Amino acid sequence: MTIYSQISGNKTRTWVIFLLFIFLVSGFFYVVGLYTYSGSEYFVIGLIFSFASTIGSYFFSDRIVLLSVGAHPASKEEYFDFYTVAENMSLSAGLPMPKLYVIDDSSPNAFATGRDPKHAVICATTGLLSILNRGELEGVIAHELSHIKNYDILLASVVSVLVGTVALVSDWMMRSMWWGGIRRRDDNDRDNGNNPLFLIFIVIVFIITPIVATLIQLAISRKREFLADADGALLNRNPKGLARALEKISQDKHVLSTATTSTAHLFILNPFKEGKKGNWLLGLFNTHPPTEERIRILRGM
């Protein structure tokens, strides 16, 4: 796979994700409509909502993500190494200098977001900037710049916003139905709303929809980390620097307080920390490949 095919593939997958999201949300609204007043009316509402969400996720995903994790701009005066490393590595990669943001959190981690290299952001925690030396920080920045160059940031940022949207809508509608905010049709009407089996089906849809959205998120999260590691090592010419950084990040016990399940796949390592070995369920829903394997590959370069 070449860098050009990776970029083209990420752009194509982004449009596929948009279509899947529109289909998923519109179908979800339609099923809820069958239980309440009108399936067709709710379907139209779902279409409008999903189209608006996709457009918003494309143009504003970086701002939404940065707001959700509580990031603020990083100045050159306060974060000199962070700024100058990003500046130098951007020149080496032939990329525009990304905007730099910082999260005030002791958990070491970093991610990149945005829709293209001209609108890219690299964000790091204060915990990361405090424990890494300059060589290790170069490895992390090179990794994130590779995500930017490969357009991984477009796909990952869009998925982050859309998955979060699906989860919020599903949770809101379930609570509304439970507490009477969404009313069924009149019991005298002959419709599916009076069928207890249909009510069970509705509950199943509420449960499955966010799970499907999460599986879509996981499907695009793991493989790209290996590629970004390799591209970053090629850019930095120092794979051991990134390997040491990954070791330090993985050994830290702090959990990033502002991370959510919809943004976890953006980070260089899982912000919730990896599950214990042998727990196949946690491994199945892990957003990142095993850190030990990534380190082994980097040290073998």
C-alpha positions in Angstrom: 0.0 0.0 0.0 1.4 3.4 -1.0 0.9 6.7 0.8 -1.4 7.8 -2.1 -3.6 4.8 -1.9 -3.9 5.2 1.9 -5.0 8.8 1.4 -7.5 7.9 -1.3 -8.8 5.1 0.8 -9.3 7.3 3.8 -11.3 9.8 1.8 -13.4 7.0 0.3 -14.0 5.5 3.7 -15.1 8.9 5.0 -17.9 9.1 2.4 -18.9 5.5 3.2 -19.1 6.3 6.9 -21.3 9.3 6.0 -23.7 7.1 4.1 -23.7 4.4 6.8 -24.5 7.1 9.4 -27.3 8.5 7.3 -28.7 5.0 6.8 -28.3 4.1 10.5 -29.8 7.3 12.0 -32.7 7.5 9.4 -33.6 3.9 10.0 -33.4 4.4 13.8 -35.8 7.4 13.6 -38.1 5.4 11.3 -38.4 2.5 13.8 -39.1 5.0 16.6 -41.7 6.6 14.4 -43.5 3.3 13.9 -43.9 3.1 17.7 -45.1 6.6 18.0 -46.9 8.7 15.4 -45.6 8.3 11.9 -42.7 6.3 10.6 -42.4 8.4 7.4 -42.4 11.7 9.4 -39.7 10.5 11.7 -37.8 9.1 8.8 -37.7 12.6 7.2 -36.6 14.1 10.6 -33.9 11.4 10.7 -32.7 12.3 7.2 -32.5 16.0 8.0 -30.7 15.4 11.3 -28.2 13.0 9.8 -27.4 15.3 6.9 -26.9 18.2 9.3 -24.7 16.0 11.5 -22.5 14.8 8.6 -22.0 18.4 7.3 -21.2 19.6 10.9 -18.8 16.7 11.6 -16.9 17.5 8.4 -16.4 21.2 9.0 -16.4 21.4 12.8 -15.2 18.0 14.0 -11.9 19.4 15.2 -13.6 22.1 17.3 -16.1 19.6 18.7 -13.3 17.2 19.7 -11.1 19.9 21.3 -14.1 21.2 23.2 -15.1 17.8 24.5 -11.6 17.1 25.9 -11.1 20.5 27.4 -8.1 21.5 25.3 -6.7 25.0 25.0 -4.1 26.6 22.6 -0.5 26.0 23.4 1.8 29.0 23.2 5.5 28.9 22.1 6.6 30.7 25.3 4.9 28.2 27.6 5.5 25.0 25.7 8.7 25.7 23.8 9.8 22.1 23.1 6.3 21.1 21.9 6.1 24.1 19.6 9.6 23.8 18.1 9.5 20.1 17.7 6.2 20.4 15.8 7.6 23.2 13.7 10.7 21.3 12.8 9.0 18.0 12.1 6.3 19.8 9.9 9.1 21.2 7.8 10.7 17.8 7.4 7.3 16.3 6.4 6.5 19.1 4.0 3.3 19.9 5.8 1.8 23.2 7.1 2.4 23.8 10.7 -0.6 22.4 12.6 -2.3 24.3 15.4 -1.1 23.1 18.8 -3.4 22.5 21.8 -2.8 21.2 25.3 -5.0 19.3 27.8 -4.3 20.0 31.5 -4.2 16.4 32.6 -1.4 14.3 34.2 -2.2 11.3 32.0 0.3 11.2 29.1 -1.3 11.1 25.7 -1.7 12.9 22.4 -3.8 13.0 19.2 -4.3 14.8 16.0 -7.6 16.0 14.5 -8.9 18.1 11.7 -10.2 17.5 8.2 -7.0 18.0 6.1 -3.3 19.1 6.6 -4.4 22.8 6.2 -6.8 22.5 9.1 -4.9 20.1 11.3 -4.4 20.2 15.1 -2.1 18.3 17.3 -3.1 18.1 21.0 -1.0 16.8 23.9 -1.6 16.5 27.6 0.6 18.3 30.1 1.4 14.8 31.5 2.9 13.8 28.1 5.0 17.0 27.8 6.4 16.6 31.3 7.6 13.0 31.0 9.1 12.8 27.5 12.5 14.0 26.5 12.9 15.9 23.2 13.8 12.7 21.2 10.7 10.9 22.5 8.5 13.9 21.8 9.8 14.0 18.2 8.6 10.4 17.8 5.1 11.2 19.0 4.8 14.3 16.9 6.1 12.4 13.8 3.4 9.8 14.5 0.7 12.4 14.7 2.0 14.2 11.6 1.8 10.9 9.7 -1.9 10.7 10.7 -2.3 14.2 9.3 -0.4 13.4 6.0 -2.4 10.2 5.5 -5.8 11.9 6.1 -6.4 9.6 9.0 -7.5 12.7 10.9 -10.4 13.2 8.6 -11.8 9.7 9.0 -11.1 9.5 12.8 -12.5 12.9 13.6 -15.7 12.4 11.6 -16.2 9.0 13.2 -15.6 10.4 16.6 -18.4 13.0 16.2 -20.9 10.7 14.5 -20.4 7.9 17.0 -21.0 10.3 19.8 -24.0 11.7 18.1 -25.6 8.2 17.7 -25.0 7.4 21.3 -26.5 10.7 22.5 -29.6 10.4 20.3 -30.1 6.8 21.3 -29.8 7.6 25.0 -32.1 10.6 24.7 -34.8 8.7 22.9 -34.7 5.8 25.3 -35.0 8.1 28.3 -37.8 10.0 26.6 -39.8 6.8 25.9 -39.1 5.5 29.4 -40.3 8.7 31.1 -43.1 9.4 28.7 -41.4 12.2 26.7 -42.2 10.3 23.5 -45.8 9.1 23.4 -47.2 6.2 21.6 -50.2 6.5 19.3 -53.6 6.3 20.8 -54.3 2.9 22.2 -57.6 2.7 20.2 -55.5 2.9 16.9 -54.6 -0.4 15.3 -50.9 -0.2 14.9 -47.6 -1.7 16.0 -47.3 0.5 19.0 -49.8 -1.7 20.9 -47.8 -4.9 20.3 -45.6 -5.8 23.3 -43.3 -7.7 21.0 -42.8 -4.6 18.9 -41.9 -2.7 22.1 -39.2 -5.3 22.8 -38.0 -4.8 19.3 -37.7 -1.1 19.8 -35.7 -1.6 23.0 -33.3 -4.0 21.1 -32.9 -1.3 18.4 -32.0 1.2 21.1 -29.3 -1.1 22.4 -27.9 -2.3 19.1 -27.7 1.0 17.3 -24.8 2.5 19.4 -23.1 -0.9 19.4 -23.1 -0.9 15.6 -21.8 2.7 15.6 -19.0 1.6 17.9 -18.1 -1.3 15.7 -17.7 1.0 12.8 -15.4 3.1 14.9 -13.3 0.1 15.9 -13.1 -1.1 12.3 -11.0 2.0 11.2 -9.0 2.4 14.4 -6.3 -0.3 14.7 -4.6 -0.8 11.4 -3.8 2.9 10.9 -1.8 3.0 14.1 0.8 0.6 12.7 1.1 2.6 9.5 1.4 5.9 11.4 4.2 4.3 13.6 6.1 3.2 10.5 5.6 6.5 8.6 6.5 8.4 11.8 9.7 6.4 12.2 10.6 7.0 8.6 10.0 10.8 9.0 11.9 11.0 12.3 14.6 8.4 11.5 14.5 7.3 15.1 11.9 4.5 15.7 13.4 3.8 19.2 12.3 7.3 20.3 8.7 6.5 19.6 9.1 3.1 21.2 10.4 4.6 24.4 7.5 7.1 24.4 5.0 4.4 24.0 6.6 2.5 26.9 6.4 5.5 29.2 2.8 6.3 28.2 1.6 2.7 28.6 3.3 2.3 32.0 1.6 5.4 33.4 -1.4 4.6 35.6 -3.4 7.8 35.2 -6.6 7.7 33.2 -7.4 10.7 31.0 -10.4 12.3 32.7 -11.9 14.1 29.7 -11.7 11.2 27.3 -14.9 9.5 26.1 -15.6 6.3 24.3 -16.3 8.3 21.1 -12.9 10.0 21.2 -10.7 7.2 22.5 -9.6 6.0 19.1 -8.1 9.4 18.3 -5.3 9.1 20.9 -1.9 7.6 20.3 -2.7 5.0 23.1 -6.0 4.0 24.6 -6.7 6.8 27.2 -8.6 4.2 29.3 -5.6 1.9 29.4 -5.6 -1.5 28.0 -7.5 -4.3 29.6 -5.8 -7.2 31.4 -4.4 -10.0 29.3 -6.9 -12.8 28.8 -10.0 -10.6 28.9 -11.2 -11.3 25.3 -14.2 -8.9 25.7 -12.0 -5.9 26.5 -9.6 -6.9 23.8 -12.5 -7.1 21.3 -13.6 -3.5 22.0 -10.1 -2.1 22.3 -9.6 0.9 20.0 -5.8 0.3 19.6 -3.5 -2.6 18.7 -1.5 -4.1 21.5 1.2 -1.7 22.7 3.8 -4.5 23.1 3.4 -5.4 19.5 3.8 -1.8 18.3 7.0 -1.4 20.5 8.4 -4.7 19.2 7.9 -3.7 15.6 9.5 -0.2 16.2 12.5 -1.7 17.9 13.0 -4.1 15.0 13.2 -1.3 12.5 
